Amino acid sequence: MTTPAPAPVVHAPHRPLTDYYRSEQDRQAYLRKIFDETAPDYDRIESMLAWGTGSKYRRDALVRAGLKPRMKVLDVGVGTGLVAAQACLLTGDPALVTGVDPSPGMMAASKLPASMTMIEGRAESLPFPDNHFDFLSMGYALRHISDLSVAFAEFERVLKPGGRLCVLEITQAETPMGRWLLKTYMRGVIPLLTRIVSSQKKTTTMWRYYWDTIEACVRPEEVVATLRATGFEQVERHVELGIFSEYQAVKASGS
């Protein structure tokens, strides 16, 4: 009698949020639909959320992670291009920057240079050859992938030996008061503002979902441990204002 192979362990970034979709299998379809439908409002709401400081923060975070001129960059979960826009400036040539995202609607709403490449695709199955990029970024999309181990293995695969990784994410504050303030702002104030300024019916739902994924997300230690288990070196977490996490890592030179 042959013993069946054990089922692969899935390192999901958070538990299924059944208020929005029925099962984990439904999540990708739900995400694509809601991001496609709310894309025209995304940049406006994000600017309100970050009080207009998002561009500078993203640029500084990329510099901290080691992005330099002339590097070939892949931005995963490019969305409307808020991280990729800063990468275009820092590399000095938008043609060196490629964005990939599962939502055509989000990419269509971007205002990026025409010479930058945009491709539909997912973090768990990147449509690029091995050892292809010098730098890989992901801005606030870690909570939306299906399996951290699979996505991180893909990141490691497409980076050149010595290539650098920068994953930006909003994480829970360490103190009870900090967590309460962040939840009040993200789950209460932002959805209320979206009702006033949004043009799409689902925008309020999307930003409520945005908070719920933050609240349910695995702890930063698990993200760091999964990066190390994937084979990345020099894995670090830099934190700004107690909630803006930057996961930085380097692909081994001998890989």
KABELVEN-V301820 format. One record per residue. N is the residue number from 1. RES is the residue in three letters. PHI is phi in radians with two decimals (none if undefined). PSI is psi in whole degrees, -180 to 180 (999 if undefined). NEAR is the number of other ideal C-beta (glycine too) atoms within 12 Angstrom. Layout:
n res phi psi near
N RES PHI PSI NEAR
N RES PHI PSI NEAR
This chain:
n res phi psi near
1 MET none 127 3
2 THR -1.50 129 4
3 THR -1.38 126 5
4 PRO -1.12 145 6
5 ALA -1.14 141 6
6 PRO -1.11 147 6
7 ALA -1.14 141 6
8 PRO -1.10 142 9
9 VAL -1.35 129 12
10 VAL -1.76 123 22
11 HIS -1.72 77 25
12 ALA -1.27 148 28
13 PRO -1.25 -21 38
14 HIS -2.83 167 33
15 ARG -1.20 158 19
16 PRO -1.03 136 22
17 LEU -1.77 89 30
18 THR -1.28 -6 15
19 ASP -1.18 -19 16
20 TYR -1.98 -33 27
21 TYR -2.57 156 23
22 ARG -1.37 -32 13
23 SER -2.64 168 15
24 GLU -1.03 -32 22
25 GLN -1.14 -26 13
26 ASP -1.49 -11 18
27 ARG -1.11 -46 31
28 GLN -1.08 -41 24
29 ALA -1.14 -40 19
30 TYR -1.10 -45 30
31 LEU -1.09 -46 35
32 ARG -1.05 -43 24
33 LYS -1.13 -48 25
34 ILE -1.26 -35 35
35 PHE -1.26 -38 38
36 ASP -1.05 -42 28
37 GLU -1.28 -29 26
38 THR -1.83 1 35
39 ALA -0.92 -41 34
40 PRO -1.07 -22 25
41 ASP -1.67 -12 35
42 TYR -1.05 -52 41
43 ASP -1.12 -37 28
44 ARG -1.12 -45 27
45 ILE -1.21 -40 34
46 GLU -1.07 -40 36
47 SER -1.12 -39 19
48 MET -1.13 -44 26
49 LEU -1.03 -43 32
50 ALA -1.66 7 27
51 TRP 0.96 34 15
52 GLY 1.34 7 13
53 THR -1.74 1 18
54 GLY -1.05 -41 30
55 SER -1.09 -46 26
56 LYS -1.14 -42 18
57 TYR -1.08 -46 29
58 ARG -1.06 -43 36
59 ARG -1.08 -47 27
60 ASP -1.10 -38 22
61 ALA -1.14 -41 35
62 LEU -1.12 -39 41
63 VAL -1.13 -44 26
64 ARG -1.04 -34 25
65 ALA -1.42 -7 38
66 GLY 1.84 15 29
67 LEU -1.24 130 39
68 LYS -2.29 163 20
69 PRO -0.96 145 20
70 ARG 1.31 2 16
71 MET -1.26 146 32
72 LYS -1.60 121 30
73 VAL -2.04 140 48
74 LEU -2.04 124 45
75 ASP -1.86 111 52
76 VAL -1.59 136 45
77 GLY 1.21 44 40
78 VAL -1.07 -29 46
79 GLY 0.99 -128 42
80 THR -1.53 6 38
81 GLY 1.56 23 39
82 LEU -1.19 -38 41
83 VAL -1.37 -43 46
84 ALA -1.05 -34 46
85 ALA -1.06 -39 32
86 GLN -1.27 -35 33
87 ALA -1.11 -39 49
88 CYS -1.05 -41 37
89 LEU -1.20 -43 26
90 LEU -1.28 -35 34
91 THR -1.31 -26 33
92 GLY 1.51 0 19
93 ASP -2.71 106 18
94 PRO -1.00 -24 28
95 ALA -1.15 -17 18
96 LEU -1.45 -8 30
97 VAL -1.89 132 42
98 THR -2.13 136 37
99 GLY -2.02 142 42
100 VAL -2.31 138 41
101 ASP -2.76 147 44
102 PRO -1.41 -8 35
103 SER -1.85 105 36
104 PRO -1.06 -33 23
105 GLY -1.11 -42 27
106 MET -1.14 -45 40
107 MET -1.13 -36 32
108 ALA -1.15 -26 21
109 ALA -1.48 -2 29
110 SER -1.30 158 32
111 LYS -2.15 58 22
112 LEU -1.72 160 32
113 PRO -1.02 144 22
114 ALA -1.09 -26 11
115 SER -1.38 -9 15
116 MET -1.40 143 30
117 THR -1.59 134 30
118 MET -2.18 129 30
119 ILE -2.33 137 23
120 GLU -1.35 131 22
121 GLY 3.10 174 27
122 ARG -2.11 153 28
123 ALA -1.06 -31 39
124 GLU -1.38 -8 29
125 SER -2.67 76 23
126 LEU -1.32 131 35
127 PRO -1.49 55 21
128 PHE -2.45 155 26
129 PRO -1.28 168 13
130 ASP -1.12 151 18
131 ASN 0.93 52 21
132 HIS -1.93 -28 26
133 PHE -2.10 149 39
134 ASP -1.47 -26 33
135 PHE -2.60 138 43
136 LEU -2.27 130 52
137 SER -2.12 155 54
138 MET -2.53 122 49
139 GLY -1.92 106 43
140 TYR 1.04 36 40
141 ALA -2.13 -4 40
142 LEU -1.00 -37 40
143 ARG -1.20 -12 37
144 HIS -1.84 0 42
145 ILE -1.50 164 41
146 SER -1.58 -28 31
147 ASP -2.63 116 28
148 LEU -1.08 -42 38
149 SER -1.10 -44 30
150 VAL -1.15 -46 25
151 ALA -1.12 -44 38
152 PHE -1.15 -35 39
153 ALA -1.12 -37 27
154 GLU -1.17 -41 33
155 PHE -1.04 -46 47
156 GLU -1.11 -38 36
157 ARG -1.13 -45 31
158 VAL -1.45 -14 34
159 LEU -1.37 145 41
160 LYS -1.25 155 29
161 PRO -0.93 131 22
162 GLY 1.47 -2 23
163 GLY -1.17 153 36
164 ARG -1.91 148 39
165 LEU -2.12 139 48
166 CYS -2.44 111 47
167 VAL -1.95 117 47
168 LEU -1.70 138 43
169 GLU -2.70 151 39
170 ILE -1.55 128 36
171 THR -2.18 161 38
172 GLN -1.06 143 30
173 ALA -1.18 156 25
174 GLU -1.38 -28 16
175 THR -1.71 151 12
176 PRO -1.00 -40 11
177 MET -1.15 -42 12
178 GLY -1.09 -41 18
179 ARG -1.14 -40 21
180 TRP -1.14 -44 16
181 LEU -1.10 -44 19
182 LEU -1.14 -43 29
183 LYS -1.13 -42 25
184 THR -1.06 -42 17
185 TYR -1.21 -48 26
186 MET -1.36 -37 32
187 ARG -1.64 -18 24
188 GLY -1.99 -60 19
189 VAL -1.19 -50 23
190 ILE -1.09 -49 36
191 PRO -1.03 -34 29
192 LEU -1.14 -44 20
193 LEU -1.12 -35 22
194 THR -1.12 -31 33
195 ARG -1.11 -27 21
196 ILE -1.48 -41 16
197 VAL -1.87 -11 23
198 SER -1.41 154 27
199 SER -1.84 -10 19
200 GLN -1.95 139 26
201 LYS -1.10 -33 15
202 LYS -1.55 1 28
203 THR -1.09 -42 33
204 THR -1.06 -43 29
205 THR -1.08 -42 28
206 MET -1.08 -44 37
207 TRP -1.30 -27 36
208 ARG -1.17 -43 29
209 TYR -1.09 -39 33
210 TYR -0.93 -48 38
211 TRP -1.14 -45 34
212 ASP -1.04 -34 26
213 THR -1.24 -33 37
214 ILE -1.13 -46 36
215 GLU -1.12 -35 26
216 ALA -1.58 -9 23
217 CYS -1.14 148 31
218 VAL -1.06 156 29
219 ARG -1.20 153 20
220 PRO -0.96 -33 32
221 GLU -1.06 -34 16
222 GLU -1.24 -36 23
223 VAL -1.11 -47 38
224 VAL -1.06 -45 30
225 ALA -1.12 -38 21
226 THR -1.21 -38 34
227 LEU -1.05 -45 36
228 ARG -1.13 -41 25
229 ALA -1.14 -27 19
230 THR -1.27 -21 31
231 GLY 2.05 -1 25
232 PHE -1.22 150 35
233 GLU -1.98 168 23
234 GLN 0.89 42 22
235 VAL -1.34 125 31
236 GLU -2.43 157 25
237 ARG -2.13 118 28
238 HIS -1.80 136 28
239 VAL -2.15 133 24
240 GLU -2.01 135 22
241 LEU 0.97 22 19
242 GLY 1.38 -9 19
243 ILE -2.33 -20 30
244 PHE -1.62 102 31
245 SER -1.63 137 35
246 GLU -2.11 110 40
247 TYR -1.58 117 42
248 GLN -2.01 141 33
249 ALA -2.76 167 38
250 VAL -2.31 136 31
251 LYS -1.30 136 35
252 ALA -0.96 139 21
253 SER -1.12 -29 15
254 GLY -1.57 5 11
255 SER -1.33 999 21
